[in-house]
Amino acid sequence: MVEDWLANTYGGMTRREFLAGLAATGVFLAGYSPAATAVAADVIITTTEGLVVTEAKVASGEFQFPVYEAYPKGAGKFPVLLIIPEVFGMHEHIRDVTRRFAKEGFLAITFEPYAREGGVSQLPDIAAVRKVVDPVPDERVMSDLDALVLYAKRHPAARPDRVGVTGFCRGGLYTMLFAAHNPEVKAAVSWYGQIRPVMTPNVRTTGPLDAAGRIKAPLLGLYGAEDLGIPVADVREMEAALRKAGRTAEFVVYPGAPHAFHADYRPSYRAEAAKDAWNRCTAWFNKYLKE
């Protein structure tokens, strides 16, 4: 159940217990989604030093959605990396991750998938977030990502033939779907994206397993063995389906790690697994986008 893997992120506490602990310590972090229940202890802050950081709007049909981009200062062109947010949208954690990728030598771009609905970063809890995001059709997200690819390819700092995509949680699901959808994608990394998502008419009719044969780009999957909503058997089935189709695929499962183990602002964070997964992720993109 979706509620199970979201509960995973509270580190064994109830949501009420967790929020009470935050209140007791006076933790309030600007820019983070209230529904994501940020924790100050392990939050990684990536500065803009050495980077060009910009906010812009990208047209998708008649709508313009906001984007946040970062890339190294100085002359040069860089491989493009699209970062698809968690269910909580383009809040500060995702912006920070975007800056991290920029410091690794990429033109990193993220966006707000739920801008038409007014965004979700201000919503107080996961129930309110899901009420907004669950009805959003995958087809619309794919179209917005198509528009983002076109924008990125025209960017003066871009290597337009080197486009990668990565995403976290629901963004990890979208990563796999988009890798199957758009042949411009040359490499992909999914962070704990659902393998068997719930199918809903007019919202979602295809999951990653259905799309495995259409994924041409090398795909790395990063998962936690203790994820309550994504069984390890599903992860291995996805990896096997890709390899059977002759694709380059590697899926890593971290013992003891829950869902959202990379989210350093939440109790689900597991520093050792997050560090190893980050190194694997950047090595994957270095290999398939830079070489």
Backbone as CSV, one residue per row, in Angstrom:
resi,resn,N_x,N_y,N_z,CA_x,CA_y,CA_z,C_x,C_y,C_z
1,MET,0.838,-1.192,0.000,0.000,0.000,0.000,0.879,1.251,0.000
2,VAL,0.389,2.327,-0.643,1.145,3.571,-0.685,1.383,4.094,0.727
3,GLU,0.367,3.977,1.595,0.517,4.468,2.957,1.670,3.766,3.677
4,ASP,1.904,2.480,3.361,2.960,1.723,4.014,4.330,2.313,3.721
5,TRP,4.618,2.551,2.435,5.965,3.025,2.155,6.150,4.480,2.532
6,LEU,5.071,5.250,2.607,5.204,6.604,3.119,5.444,6.576,4.624
7,ALA,4.780,5.644,5.309,5.021,5.487,6.749,6.468,5.075,7.003
8,ASN,7.059,4.349,6.041,8.462,3.954,6.101,9.365,5.148,6.411
9,THR,8.997,6.311,5.939,9.878,7.468,6.019,9.910,8.107,7.399
10,TYR,9.029,7.697,8.305,9.030,8.273,9.640,9.932,7.512,10.609
11,GLY,10.653,6.498,10.114,11.646,5.810,10.919,11.077,5.057,12.102
12,GLY,9.891,4.477,11.948,9.309,3.683,13.011,8.408,4.465,13.948
13,MET,8.393,5.788,13.842,7.516,6.605,14.666,6.186,6.825,13.967
14,THR,5.165,7.126,14.738,3.935,7.600,14.122,4.180,9.030,13.664
15,ARG,3.360,9.505,12.747,3.528,10.871,12.274,3.355,11.869,13.424
16,ARG,2.399,11.598,14.330,2.172,12.503,15.453,3.401,12.559,16.359
17,GLU,4.010,11.392,16.620,5.202,11.352,17.462,6.345,12.131,16.813
18,PHE,6.468,11.950,15.504,7.549,12.613,14.790,7.394,14.131,14.817
19,LEU,6.169,14.615,14.532,5.921,16.046,14.529,6.092,16.640,15.928
20,ALA,5.698,15.867,16.943,5.882,16.341,18.316,7.363,16.518,18.628
21,GLY,8.191,15.593,18.134,9.630,15.705,18.334,10.212,16.927,17.656
22,LEU,9.705,17.224,16.457,10.171,18.419,15.766,9.816,19.675,16.542
23,ALA,8.576,19.724,17.027,8.132,20.895,17.767,8.975,21.100,19.021
24,ALA,9.327,20.000,19.676,10.104,20.084,20.915,11.491,20.647,20.680
25,THR,12.061,20.376,19.515,13.414,20.856,19.225,13.416,22.166,18.449
26,GLY,12.236,22.642,18.086,12.141,23.912,17.384,12.646,23.862,15.960
27,VAL,12.511,22.718,15.302,13.023,22.567,13.944,12.010,23.082,12.923
28,PHE,12.408,24.074,12.164,11.582,24.574,11.073,12.530,24.927,9.935
29,LEU,12.372,24.294,8.800,13.297,24.511,7.696,12.568,25.156,6.526
30,ALA,13.005,26.347,6.143,12.361,27.067,5.056,12.575,26.356,3.736
31,GLY,11.527,26.299,2.938,11.642,25.748,1.597,11.354,24.277,1.484
32,TYR,11.244,23.585,2.610,10.943,22.156,2.584,9.432,21.960,2.724
33,SER,8.928,20.933,2.061,7.500,20.659,2.135,7.093,20.280,3.559
34,PRO,6.083,20.948,4.131,5.599,20.541,5.457,5.135,19.093,5.477
35,ALA,4.548,18.634,4.373,4.057,17.256,4.302,5.193,16.244,4.353
36,ALA,6.404,16.683,3.997,7.554,15.782,4.007,8.229,15.721,5.370
37,THR,7.784,16.558,6.286,8.265,16.556,7.666,9.793,16.572,7.760
38,ALA,10.367,17.723,7.457,11.825,17.858,7.427,12.455,17.728,8.808
39,VAL,13.677,17.191,8.826,14.470,17.058,10.038,15.784,17.788,9.817
40,ALA,16.252,18.536,10.815,17.448,19.342,10.602,18.751,18.575,10.753
41,ALA,18.755,17.488,11.507,20.007,16.865,11.922,20.913,16.463,10.770
42,ASP,20.362,15.868,9.732,21.191,15.321,8.661,21.074,16.071,7.334
43,VAL,20.383,17.183,7.333,20.130,17.878,6.071,21.438,18.353,5.451
44,ILE,21.625,18.009,4.191,22.792,18.446,3.420,22.449,19.761,2.732
45,ILE,23.296,20.748,2.889,23.089,22.052,2.255,24.197,22.256,1.226
46,THR,23.814,22.368,-0.021,24.766,22.561,-1.116,24.718,24.009,-1.563
47,THR,25.838,24.691,-1.485,25.873,26.111,-1.829,25.854,26.308,-3.344
48,THR,25.652,27.543,-3.740,25.672,27.895,-5.166,27.071,28.311,-5.625
49,GLU,28.049,28.228,-4.738,29.413,28.628,-5.092,29.911,27.817,-6.284
50,GLY,30.418,28.504,-7.288,30.929,27.844,-8.483,29.864,27.437,-9.482
51,LEU,28.627,27.838,-9.215,27.517,27.439,-10.083,26.791,28.654,-10.658
52,VAL,26.176,28.457,-11.787,25.157,29.374,-12.311,23.814,28.744,-11.969
53,VAL,23.003,29.465,-11.214,21.706,28.956,-10.784,20.618,29.900,-11.278
54,THR,19.606,29.326,-11.939,18.575,30.144,-12.576,17.205,29.515,-12.392
55,GLU,16.185,30.351,-12.298,14.806,29.895,-12.352,14.185,30.415,-13.640
56,ALA,13.350,29.594,-14.253,12.766,29.968,-15.543,11.385,29.335,-15.681
57,LYS,10.762,29.558,-16.836,9.479,28.936,-17.163,9.647,28.217,-18.501
58,VAL,9.007,27.055,-18.619,9.056,26.264,-19.848,7.624,26.023,-20.321
59,ALA,7.394,26.251,-21.591,6.058,26.072,-22.148,5.801,24.614,-22.477
60,SER,4.646,24.128,-22.036,4.167,22.790,-22.391,2.719,22.965,-22.825
61,GLY,2.487,22.937,-24.132,1.175,23.319,-24.633,0.942,24.790,-24.341
62,GLU,-0.177,25.122,-23.726,-0.492,26.509,-23.409,-0.090,26.889,-21.988
63,PHE,0.524,25.947,-21.267,0.895,26.213,-19.875,2.398,26.363,-19.761
64,GLN,2.826,27.223,-18.845,4.248,27.377,-18.547,4.519,26.913,-17.115
65,PHE,5.366,25.899,-16.988,5.679,25.407,-15.652,7.058,25.907,-15.214
66,PRO,7.262,26.080,-13.908,8.537,26.597,-13.413,9.635,25.541,-13.399
67,VAL,10.857,25.977,-13.686,12.018,25.103,-13.616,13.107,25.767,-12.788
68,TYR,13.982,24.940,-12.266,15.144,25.391,-11.496,16.343,24.670,-12.083
69,GLU,17.369,25.431,-12.458,18.521,24.820,-13.125,19.829,25.300,-12.502
70,ALA,20.842,24.462,-12.634,22.162,24.802,-12.126,23.211,24.112,-12.984
71,TYR,24.322,24.805,-13.206,25.434,24.218,-13.953,26.717,24.938,-13.569
72,PRO,27.884,24.347,-13.848,29.149,24.961,-13.430,29.401,26.294,-14.126
73,LYS,29.985,27.212,-13.381,30.392,28.485,-13.966,31.552,28.262,-14.931
74,GLY,31.700,29.201,-15.845,32.819,29.136,-16.776,32.396,28.609,-18.126
75,ALA,33.317,28.695,-19.061,33.027,28.251,-20.420,32.862,26.742,-20.459
76,GLY,32.057,26.295,-21.382,31.882,24.861,-21.559,30.436,24.474,-21.736
77,LYS,30.250,23.275,-22.237,28.918,22.709,-22.394,28.872,21.402,-21.609
78,PHE,27.714,21.110,-21.052,27.612,20.018,-20.103,26.476,19.067,-20.468
79,PRO,26.641,17.778,-20.156,25.534,16.854,-20.344,24.320,17.313,-19.541
80,VAL,23.159,17.058,-20.089,21.908,17.479,-19.455,21.410,16.379,-18.524
81,LEU,20.985,16.766,-17.331,20.400,15.813,-16.402,19.088,16.385,-15.872
82,LEU,17.996,15.701,-16.171,16.689,16.099,-15.671,16.437,15.385,-14.342
83,ILE,16.013,16.131,-13.334,15.747,15.574,-12.012,14.243,15.664,-11.752
84,ILE,13.592,14.515,-11.608,12.148,14.487,-11.399,11.872,14.401,-9.903
85,PRO,11.081,15.344,-9.362,10.884,15.402,-7.906,10.124,14.220,-7.331
86,GLU,10.212,14.129,-6.014,9.363,13.241,-5.236,7.912,13.709,-5.358
87,VAL,7.044,12.997,-4.677,5.634,13.357,-4.654,5.423,14.757,-4.065
88,PHE,6.386,15.259,-3.317,6.256,16.560,-2.662,6.609,17.725,-3.577
89,GLY,6.953,17.457,-4.809,7.215,18.524,-5.766,8.608,19.123,-5.641
90,MET,8.774,20.288,-6.250,10.082,20.928,-6.363,10.378,21.755,-5.109
91,HIS,10.511,21.074,-3.973,10.822,21.808,-2.752,12.339,21.853,-2.570
92,GLU,12.794,22.350,-1.426,14.210,22.683,-1.275,15.133,21.473,-1.385
93,HIS,14.703,20.317,-0.925,15.566,19.136,-1.045,15.883,18.839,-2.505
94,ILE,14.883,18.909,-3.366,15.091,18.624,-4.787,15.969,19.695,-5.421
95,ARG,15.798,20.939,-5.025,16.671,22.000,-5.522,18.118,21.751,-5.086
96,ASP,18.288,21.313,-3.850,19.636,21.023,-3.365,20.260,19.882,-4.160
97,VAL,19.501,18.829,-4.406,20.003,17.708,-5.212,20.389,18.188,-6.611
98,THR,19.611,19.114,-7.157,19.932,19.682,-8.468,21.291,20.373,-8.434
99,ARG,21.546,21.123,-7.371,22.853,21.771,-7.238,23.968,20.733,-7.072
100,ARG,23.688,19.657,-6.374,24.700,18.594,-6.213,25.101,18.024,-7.575
101,PHE,24.123,17.771,-8.415,24.437,17.241,-9.741,25.202,18.264,-10.576
102,ALA,24.874,19.534,-10.419,25.609,20.571,-11.150,27.076,20.572,-10.741
103,LYS,27.343,20.356,-9.460,28.733,20.333,-8.995,29.475,19.088,-9.476
104,GLU,28.731,18.109,-9.978,29.334,16.922,-10.588,29.599,17.128,-12.083
105,GLY,29.265,18.316,-12.596,29.580,18.627,-13.986,28.438,18.449,-14.969
106,PHE,27.204,18.628,-14.490,26.033,18.496,-15.355,25.252,19.808,-15.415
107,LEU,24.553,19.991,-16.524,23.497,20.991,-16.580,22.273,20.310,-15.980
108,ALA,21.995,20.586,-14.722,20.951,19.898,-13.971,19.695,20.756,-13.933
109,ILE,18.574,20.158,-14.274,17.312,20.906,-14.356,16.205,20.103,-13.685
110,THR,15.474,20.750,-12.792,14.288,20.143,-12.207,13.084,21.027,-12.490
111,PHE,11.892,20.540,-12.132,10.672,21.291,-12.463,9.573,20.950,-11.460
112,GLU,8.478,21.709,-11.522,7.332,21.457,-10.660,6.243,20.727,-11.455
113,PRO,6.089,19.413,-11.243,5.110,18.648,-12.021,3.660,19.022,-11.737
114,TYR,3.424,19.682,-10.586,2.048,19.943,-10.170,1.732,21.442,-10.143
115,ALA,2.427,22.187,-11.012,2.228,23.640,-11.047,0.810,24.006,-11.478
116,ARG,0.217,23.229,-12.365,-1.147,23.548,-12.814,-2.138,23.492,-11.663
117,GLU,-1.831,22.677,-10.681,-2.692,22.544,-9.502,-2.310,23.527,-8.395
118,GLY,-1.346,24.399,-8.674,-0.899,25.351,-7.666,0.260,24.865,-6.834
119,GLY,0.823,23.690,-7.199,1.928,23.125,-6.447,1.453,22.432,-5.189
120,VAL,2.362,21.703,-4.559,2.007,20.960,-3.340,2.940,21.263,-2.173
121,SER,3.944,22.097,-2.396,4.956,22.308,-1.359,4.391,22.979,-0.118
122,GLN,3.249,23.646,-0.249,2.655,24.339,0.889,1.645,23.488,1.658
123,LEU,1.343,22.293,1.147,0.288,21.477,1.755,0.772,20.829,3.058
124,PRO,-0.128,20.649,4.033,0.301,20.278,5.383,0.590,18.809,5.609
125,ASP,0.006,17.910,4.792,0.190,16.487,5.063,0.072,15.682,3.779
126,ILE,0.452,14.409,3.873,0.505,13.567,2.693,-0.881,13.314,2.104
127,ALA,-1.908,13.300,2.931,-3.262,13.105,2.415,-3.648,14.241,1.481
128,ALA,-3.302,15.463,1.869,-3.594,16.621,1.013,-2.763,16.579,-0.257
129,VAL,-1.508,16.145,-0.137,-0.640,16.042,-1.315,-1.202,15.022,-2.309
130,ARG,-1.569,13.864,-1.801,-2.063,12.803,-2.695,-3.377,13.184,-3.366
131,LYS,-4.182,13.954,-2.690,-5.438,14.405,-3.293,-5.176,15.222,-4.548
132,VAL,-4.046,15.937,-4.554,-3.666,16.747,-5.714,-2.953,15.916,-6.770
133,VAL,-1.978,15.108,-6.355,-1.088,14.492,-7.332,-1.624,13.194,-7.931
134,ASP,-2.404,12.431,-7.187,-2.835,11.127,-7.677,-3.670,11.196,-8.963
135,PRO,-4.495,12.242,-9.169,-5.266,12.299,-10.415,-4.484,12.801,-11.635
136,VAL,-3.224,13.221,-11.430,-2.445,13.767,-12.554,-2.054,12.636,-13.501
137,PRO,-2.459,12.708,-14.770,-2.146,11.623,-15.714,-0.646,11.521,-16.004
138,ASP,-0.162,10.312,-16.096,1.234,10.104,-16.489,1.510,10.738,-17.847
139,GLU,0.533,10.699,-18.720,0.709,11.265,-20.071,1.059,12.746,-20.005
140,ARG,0.433,13.461,-19.077,0.739,14.888,-18.946,2.167,15.098,-18.455
141,VAL,2.599,14.277,-17.504,3.965,14.392,-16.994,4.966,14.083,-18.107
142,MET,4.677,13.071,-18.921,5.569,12.746,-20.038,5.654,13.917,-21.024
143,SER,4.528,14.568,-21.289,4.519,15.715,-22.198,5.337,16.876,-21.633
144,ASP,5.203,17.110,-20.325,6.005,18.166,-19.699,7.494,17.844,-19.770
145,LEU,7.834,16.580,-19.567,9.239,16.184,-19.674,9.746,16.303,-21.113
146,ASP,8.900,15.996,-22.086,9.272,16.220,-23.484,9.612,17.693,-23.709
147,ALA,8.779,18.579,-23.160,9.017,20.015,-23.298,10.318,20.412,-22.606
148,LEU,10.603,19.773,-21.484,11.834,20.073,-20.748,13.057,19.626,-21.536
149,VAL,12.960,18.502,-22.218,14.059,18.047,-23.065,14.325,19.055,-24.183
150,LEU,13.268,19.522,-24.840,13.425,20.514,-25.915,14.071,21.791,-25.383
151,TYR,13.621,22.237,-24.217,14.211,23.424,-23.593,15.694,23.198,-23.308
152,ALA,16.015,22.052,-22.746,17.396,21.764,-22.371,18.303,21.668,-23.590
153,LYS,17.806,21.065,-24.648,18.642,20.897,-25.852,18.995,22.233,-26.493
154,ARG,18.179,23.257,-26.269,18.454,24.592,-26.816,19.279,25.452,-25.863
155,HIS,19.547,24.932,-24.671,20.250,25.701,-23.655,21.688,25.954,-24.089
156,PRO,22.188,27.172,-23.939,23.564,27.472,-24.366,24.636,26.687,-23.625
157,ALA,24.324,26.155,-22.441,25.313,25.380,-21.682,25.170,23.883,-21.902
158,ALA,24.293,23.458,-22.803,23.980,22.030,-22.947,24.782,21.339,-24.030
159,ARG,25.084,20.071,-23.770,25.465,19.142,-24.834,24.159,18.463,-25.251
160,PRO,23.560,18.890,-26.331,22.182,18.481,-26.629,21.996,17.012,-26.954
161,ASP,23.093,16.320,-27.267,22.975,14.899,-27.586,23.184,14.012,-26.359
162,ARG,23.359,14.611,-25.188,23.619,13.859,-23.963,22.565,14.240,-22.915
163,VAL,21.459,13.525,-22.916,20.357,13.813,-21.989,20.121,12.605,-21.094
164,GLY,20.189,12.827,-19.790,19.887,11.781,-18.824,18.718,12.188,-17.949
165,VAL,18.150,11.223,-17.249,17.017,11.506,-16.365,17.147,10.682,-15.098
166,THR,16.791,11.307,-13.980,16.757,10.612,-12.697,15.608,11.158,-11.879
167,GLY,15.141,10.366,-10.896,14.032,10.822,-10.080,13.894,9.973,-8.839
168,PHE,13.186,10.514,-7.864,13.061,9.909,-6.547,11.601,9.592,-6.236
169,CYS,11.351,8.388,-5.692,10.005,8.004,-5.299,9.090,8.039,-6.529
170,ARG,8.051,8.839,-6.533,7.210,8.914,-7.735,8.031,9.393,-8.930
171,GLY,9.013,10.234,-8.664,9.907,10.653,-9.732,10.726,9.501,-10.283
172,GLY,11.004,8.491,-9.450,11.694,7.292,-9.929,10.817,6.472,-10.850
173,LEU,9.516,6.406,-10.541,8.562,5.764,-11.441,8.515,6.507,-12.766
174,TYR,8.381,7.842,-12.701,8.352,8.634,-13.934,9.648,8.490,-14.733
175,THR,10.765,8.321,-14.033,12.039,8.136,-14.722,11.987,6.932,-15.655
176,MET,11.499,5.811,-15.138,11.425,4.595,-15.959,10.423,4.746,-17.092
177,LEU,9.287,5.355,-16.811,8.281,5.557,-17.856,8.809,6.498,-18.940
178,PHE,9.539,7.530,-18.525,10.046,8.484,-19.513,11.176,7.883,-20.333
179,ALA,11.991,7.048,-19.722,13.048,6.370,-20.479,12.446,5.492,-21.575
180,ALA,11.260,4.934,-21.317,10.564,4.144,-22.336,9.879,5.034,-23.363
181,HIS,9.507,6.232,-22.950,8.707,7.148,-23.782,9.543,7.947,-24.774
182,ASN,10.703,8.454,-24.333,11.456,9.413,-25.149,12.835,8.861,-25.507
183,PRO,13.090,8.631,-26.800,14.380,8.059,-27.216,15.564,9.007,-27.056
184,GLU,15.302,10.273,-26.724,16.401,11.215,-26.471,17.160,10.862,-25.190
185,VAL,16.523,10.100,-24.296,17.157,9.742,-23.022,18.283,8.745,-23.278
186,LYS,19.488,9.103,-22.864,20.668,8.263,-23.086,21.108,7.491,-21.847
187,ALA,20.586,7.859,-20.681,20.901,7.146,-19.441,19.858,7.524,-18.409
188,ALA,19.557,6.592,-17.500,18.527,6.843,-16.499,18.894,6.170,-15.187
189,VAL,18.505,6.822,-14.083,18.678,6.259,-12.747,17.387,6.473,-11.970
190,SER,16.782,5.374,-11.533,15.553,5.438,-10.750,15.855,5.155,-9.285
191,TRP,15.494,6.115,-8.436,15.642,5.941,-6.990,14.296,5.497,-6.419
192,TYR,14.237,4.252,-5.996,13.062,3.634,-5.385,11.732,4.032,-6.038
193,GLY,11.728,3.926,-7.376,10.484,4.137,-8.116,9.650,2.867,-8.117
194,GLN,8.346,3.003,-7.969,7.474,1.834,-7.917,7.564,1.009,-9.200
195,ILE,7.602,-0.282,-9.042,7.671,-1.215,-10.165,6.263,-1.632,-10.604
196,ARG,5.397,-1.824,-9.630,4.003,-2.221,-9.908,3.043,-1.165,-9.338
197,PRO,2.980,0.008,-9.949,2.080,1.044,-9.442,0.615,0.677,-9.700
198,VAL,-0.266,1.288,-8.953,-1.694,1.086,-9.151,-2.106,1.667,-10.494
199,MET,-2.867,0.906,-11.254,-3.370,1.374,-12.543,-4.741,2.032,-12.355
200,THR,-4.916,3.186,-12.995,-6.159,3.936,-12.881,-6.543,4.467,-14.248
201,PRO,-7.761,4.210,-14.732,-8.185,4.724,-16.036,-7.984,6.236,-16.136
202,ASN,-7.457,6.657,-17.278,-7.213,8.071,-17.580,-6.100,8.700,-16.727
203,VAL,-5.461,7.905,-15.888,-4.329,8.405,-15.108,-3.084,7.578,-15.409
204,ARG,-3.198,6.267,-15.194,-2.052,5.388,-15.436,-2.549,4.057,-15.973
205,THR,-2.044,3.688,-17.141,-2.421,2.411,-17.755,-1.208,1.527,-18.024
206,THR,-0.007,2.063,-17.756,1.234,1.336,-18.023,2.196,1.513,-16.854
207,GLY,2.821,0.427,-16.440,3.841,0.494,-15.410,5.204,0.143,-15.983
208,PRO,6.251,0.274,-15.187,7.595,-0.028,-15.668,7.765,-1.430,-16.243
209,LEU,7.163,-2.427,-15.632,7.291,-3.787,-16.173,6.698,-3.883,-17.570
210,ASP,5.567,-3.205,-17.795,4.953,-3.202,-19.118,5.846,-2.515,-20.143
211,ALA,6.592,-1.513,-19.685,7.380,-0.682,-20.593,8.826,-1.137,-20.726
212,ALA,9.220,-2.178,-20.011,10.636,-2.564,-19.956,11.249,-2.759,-21.339
213,GLY,10.518,-3.400,-22.244,11.053,-3.666,-23.570,11.277,-2.431,-24.409
214,ARG,10.652,-1.307,-24.008,10.798,-0.052,-24.767,11.885,0.850,-24.198
215,ILE,12.472,0.444,-23.084,13.550,1.252,-22.484,14.858,0.912,-23.184
216,LYS,15.393,1.874,-23.909,16.648,1.662,-24.637,17.857,2.132,-23.839
217,ALA,17.666,3.160,-23.006,18.785,3.746,-22.275,19.261,2.833,-21.163
218,PRO,20.558,2.810,-20.880,21.055,2.089,-19.703,20.342,2.588,-18.446
219,LEU,19.849,1.656,-17.634,19.032,2.020,-16.476,19.621,1.439,-15.197
220,LEU,19.854,2.305,-14.220,20.291,1.916,-12.889,19.126,2.112,-11.926
221,GLY,18.848,1.093,-11.097,17.809,1.199,-10.087,18.420,1.116,-8.695
222,LEU,17.968,1.978,-7.787,18.508,2.049,-6.430,17.350,1.893,-5.448
223,TYR,17.369,0.801,-4.655,16.223,0.425,-3.832,16.650,0.001,-2.437
224,GLY,15.705,0.093,-1.501,15.929,-0.362,-0.131,15.266,-1.704,0.110
225,ALA,15.966,-2.597,0.755,15.425,-3.936,1.031,14.233,-3.877,1.979
226,GLU,14.151,-2.827,2.797,13.067,-2.702,3.765,11.982,-1.731,3.303
227,ASP,11.947,-1.438,2.013,10.876,-0.601,1.458,9.552,-1.359,1.595
228,LEU,8.604,-0.789,2.312,7.349,-1.485,2.597,6.412,-1.551,1.400
229,GLY,6.689,-0.758,0.372,5.789,-0.738,-0.776,6.369,-1.302,-2.059
230,ILE,7.658,-1.635,-2.052,8.304,-2.152,-3.261,9.056,-3.422,-2.891
231,PRO,8.452,-4.588,-3.060,9.126,-5.842,-2.711,10.391,-6.054,-3.530
232,VAL,11.389,-6.634,-2.901,12.643,-6.928,-3.604,12.390,-7.828,-4.808
233,ALA,11.406,-8.726,-4.705,11.080,-9.612,-5.830,10.661,-8.810,-7.051
234,ASP,9.939,-7.701,-6.851,9.543,-6.844,-7.970,10.758,-6.181,-8.604
235,VAL,11.685,-5.746,-7.756,12.908,-5.111,-8.256,13.688,-6.090,-9.128
236,ARG,13.830,-7.313,-8.649,14.572,-8.310,-9.421,13.838,-8.682,-10.711
237,GLU,12.514,-8.674,-10.661,11.750,-8.981,-11.876,11.949,-7.899,-12.935
238,MET,11.999,-6.643,-12.497,12.230,-5.549,-13.439,13.617,-5.651,-14.058
239,GLU,14.605,-5.927,-13.237,15.971,-6.083,-13.735,16.047,-7.229,-14.738
240,ALA,15.400,-8.345,-14.429,15.422,-9.506,-15.323,14.718,-9.208,-16.639
241,ALA,13.617,-8.449,-16.581,12.881,-8.109,-17.798,13.728,-7.248,-18.722
242,LEU,14.459,-6.319,-18.157,15.322,-5.462,-18.959,16.459,-6.256,-19.595
243,ARG,17.052,-7.131,-18.820,18.158,-7.927,-19.350,17.666,-8.921,-20.410
244,LYS,16.487,-9.471,-20.198,15.911,-10.374,-21.200,15.698,-9.653,-22.519
245,ALA,15.364,-8.350,-22.435,15.162,-7.537,-23.635,16.483,-7.053,-24.224
246,GLY,17.593,-7.455,-23.615,18.903,-7.080,-24.137,19.363,-5.700,-23.728
247,ARG,18.772,-5.154,-22.664,19.121,-3.806,-22.223,20.246,-3.836,-21.188
248,THR,20.916,-2.708,-21.056,21.909,-2.533,-20.005,21.183,-2.100,-18.748
249,ALA,21.227,-2.912,-17.707,20.484,-2.611,-16.480,21.216,-3.159,-15.270
250,GLU,21.164,-2.397,-14.191,21.705,-2.833,-12.914,20.802,-2.309,-11.810
251,PHE,20.344,-3.198,-10.935,19.483,-2.798,-9.820,20.162,-3.183,-8.514
252,VAL,20.361,-2.184,-7.662,21.059,-2.379,-6.395,20.040,-2.281,-5.264
253,VAL,20.055,-3.248,-4.368,19.156,-3.263,-3.211,19.993,-3.172,-1.939
254,TYR,19.720,-2.179,-1.105,20.514,-1.932,0.100,19.871,-2.596,1.323
255,PRO,20.559,-3.547,1.945,20.031,-4.202,3.150,19.748,-3.184,4.252
256,GLY,18.610,-3.331,4.894,18.267,-2.465,6.016,17.756,-1.092,5.655
257,ALA,17.770,-0.751,4.370,17.350,0.593,3.962,15.858,0.622,3.649
258,PRO,15.139,1.640,4.128,13.720,1.784,3.821,13.518,2.599,2.546
259,HIS,12.278,2.865,2.240,11.959,3.794,1.162,12.552,5.161,1.508
260,ALA,12.930,5.920,0.487,13.442,7.292,0.661,14.707,7.340,1.508
261,PHE,15.586,6.352,1.342,16.813,6.326,2.146,17.789,7.423,1.769
262,HIS,17.583,8.069,0.614,18.460,9.165,0.203,17.979,10.515,0.723
263,ALA,16.767,10.588,1.238,16.167,11.861,1.652,16.761,12.302,2.985
264,ASP,17.830,13.093,2.934,18.597,13.422,4.129,17.849,14.308,5.118
265,TYR,16.695,14.804,4.739,15.917,15.665,5.617,14.791,14.896,6.325
266,ARG,14.762,13.575,6.174,13.714,12.757,6.765,14.316,11.603,7.578
267,PRO,13.539,11.015,8.491,14.071,9.922,9.323,14.415,8.676,8.536
268,SER,13.938,8.570,7.302,14.249,7.412,6.473,15.684,7.426,5.966
269,TYR,16.378,8.537,6.116,17.733,8.690,5.589,18.685,7.659,6.186
270,ARG,19.446,7.024,5.316,20.486,6.083,5.724,21.772,6.536,5.053
271,ALA,22.654,7.159,5.819,23.815,7.846,5.262,24.706,6.934,4.429
272,GLU,24.967,5.744,4.920,25.885,4.845,4.201,25.300,4.415,2.860
273,ALA,24.030,3.994,2.867,23.379,3.592,1.624,23.257,4.776,0.674
274,ALA,22.916,5.953,1.219,22.753,7.143,0.382,24.065,7.514,-0.298
275,LYS,25.165,7.449,0.438,26.470,7.794,-0.136,26.855,6.821,-1.246
276,ASP,26.690,5.527,-0.995,27.037,4.533,-2.010,26.155,4.696,-3.246
277,ALA,24.861,4.920,-3.027,23.940,5.069,-4.152,24.260,6.322,-4.962
278,TRP,24.615,7.406,-4.264,24.991,8.634,-4.974,26.236,8.396,-5.838
279,ASN,27.218,7.716,-5.289,28.425,7.439,-6.061,28.130,6.571,-7.275
280,ARG,27.256,5.577,-7.109,26.867,4.736,-8.240,26.099,5.543,-9.287
281,CYS,25.226,6.405,-8.817,24.426,7.233,-9.724,25.314,8.151,-10.562
282,THR,26.207,8.871,-9.912,27.065,9.796,-10.657,28.019,9.046,-11.575
283,ALA,28.510,7.887,-11.137,29.374,7.084,-12.000,28.612,6.608,-13.238
284,TRP,27.342,6.264,-13.053,26.496,5.813,-14.174,26.357,6.920,-15.216
285,PHE,26.057,8.120,-14.732,25.887,9.232,-15.669,27.221,9.677,-16.268
286,ASN,28.300,9.603,-15.503,29.604,9.915,-16.063,29.938,8.968,-17.213
287,LYS,29.624,7.696,-17.015,29.938,6.687,-18.035,29.101,6.853,-19.290
288,TYR,27.810,7.066,-19.115,26.918,7.030,-20.282,26.594,8.402,-20.865
289,LEU,26.950,9.482,-20.145,26.683,10.816,-20.684,27.951,11.620,-20.975
290,LYS,29.051,11.271,-20.305,30.271,12.054,-20.502,31.299,11.380,-21.392
291,GLU,31.337,10.058,-21.377,32.384,9.366,-22.134,32.066,9.339,-23.631
